[in-house]
Amino acid sequence: VIARLRPRDVELAHRLREIAEAEGAPGRTAATSALVELTASYAAALENASSHDERALLLSLLGATARPDSIDVLLRYLGGEAEDDHPAVKQAAARGLADAVRVVRFTADQLRGLGELLDGPQPEGDPAARAILVDVLGRATLGEDQALTVFNDLIGRTPKGDPADLYGAEKSRLLRAAALYESSRSLGEAGWPGMIE
């Protein structure tokens, strides 16, 4: 019923996502089905959106549904060839990815696309969106805890404080560097050129 109404409510999408993820939750199948239908509905509405504000809302909703199809749509609204170059739209797409990365596993192609948004031929130029993407890539490749473990191994220390306090504004960059290092290291000799010296 909810999917047929097509509500544009981020909190409702989050609530459906919680139900869909909960083991043994009543309505789990219905919530998952509603999220799938809402994702398709939001993606279709995005094609016909007439304003930057409407696009930004729909991108936020796609991030909240956190379906694999949402990631592909969100990626299209970022980078030098984004479907809408308005900063509010790009930032909403980046925030949508940050919302989704908490629960959805990115495919290898999606990770590659995310990396190209940072280091490819048509990178994301909006500083706010770019900062969010750095964090998303670190979380998508390893997850924050694993990236911190890799970084601590690299520096040879295990700090006891809160990483946000210890690393401050550099935390996202350090996590991204650790994630890229680990990805390159896992490739063996083929990954040596990408490893941090």
Disulfide bonds with the S-S distance in Angstrom:
none
